[in-house]
């Protein structure tokens, strides 16, 4: 999904209020971590993922793998934090970060 600059700005504003819901640590991107990322994306639509990796290329590879396997869109990456978006067809307004922070 291609995002316009206005959409990115809006999602970054919402993302500023969020904390990372999943951490990819030194064991890498396991199946259980990937399943948790997909569950979080389906519930919240917009999430932060913390990637603990020393090398920039390792971080980039992990983020690319997450995006490929989850069909999510990278909104922003700052340091060890990636802001990911995956729109749901029927989001739960109580769980969706986009709906909950629509006033921003």
Secondary structure, 3 states (H helix, E strand, C coil): CCCCHHHHHHHHHHHHCCCEEEEECCCCCCHHHHHHHHHHHHHHCEEEEEECCCCHHHHHHHHHHHHHHHCCEEEEEECCEEEEECCCCCCCCCCCHHHHCCCC
